Amino acid sequence: MPDIPRSPAIRGTMRFRWTAGPTSGKIHEHVFHDDGTVEWRDPGAAPAAGAERVPFAAYEVTPDVHMVSYLAKKSGFTLTVVLDAATGRMVGIASSSDQWHPVEGTFEVLP
């Protein structure tokens, strides 16, 4: 796999609250690891054994705006979102080989 850009600002746990798209109304916690992988879960659900952990890319657009993308291999969906730290807003696209969904929501960085 080629070198993948990973802005150091995208690390730790972030809570995504979806307000538009196929996951509207849901919350997912994403853990962005130092090794360049991300894993996610529904914080209300029991931890899943063998949760999926995949590589992610993260580009800095400005110091407050980052684009993040990863391919969830189990579902076949790629999530690409733009995170605006100044407003807590995120927008993006969830896509597969035959589906394409605009998504929106808010996010927060957890301690």
Secondary structure, 3 states (H helix, E strand, C coil): CCCCCECCCCCEEEEEEEEECCCCCCEEEEEECCCCEEEEECCCCCCCCCCCEEEEEEEEEECCEEEEEEEECCCCEEEEEEEECCCCEEEEEEECCCCEEEEEEEEEECC
